[in-house]
Amino acid sequence: MRADHDVLVEIPGHRPPSIHTLSDDVLERIWDSVRHLPMSRFEHYVLERRLTGPCAKRDIIRDLADEPVLTLPAGDREIRISWADTAR
């Protein structure tokens, strides 16, 4: 697990890449920016739970420990979350 929890968030075709410190507030803002995209009701529910559920931050940290980039579908787009390379 990384101590700083800085992540790079990309939503191609919707928002430019940006670096944030991973927090419940940041995940809520990501959800707010994509919640109005066209997607099925089921996908909407799953993505909302994934980004705003009680264990969302912990689950994203766990997933990033397994994969370098976490990709979450959001209608015809996707959300990409990865550890930020702050050394650049």
GIKARA-V29116 format. One record per backbone hydrogen bond with DSSP energy under -1.0 kcal/mol. CO is the residue of the C=O (numbers start at 1). NH is the residue of the N-H. If there is no record, write none. Layout:
<<CO;NH> <CO;NH>>
This chain:
<<5;22> <6;84> <7;20> <8;82> <9;18> <10;80> <11;14> <11;15> <15;11> <18;9> <20;7> <23;27> <24;28> <25;29> <26;30> <27;31> <28;32> <29;33> <30;34> <31;35> <34;37> <40;44> <41;45> <42;46> <43;47> <44;48> <45;49> <46;50> <47;51> <48;52> <49;53> <53;56> <55;59> <56;60> <57;61> <58;62> <59;63> <60;64> <61;65> <63;67> <70;81> <72;79> <74;77> <77;74> <79;72> <80;10> <81;70> <82;8> <84;86> <85;88>>
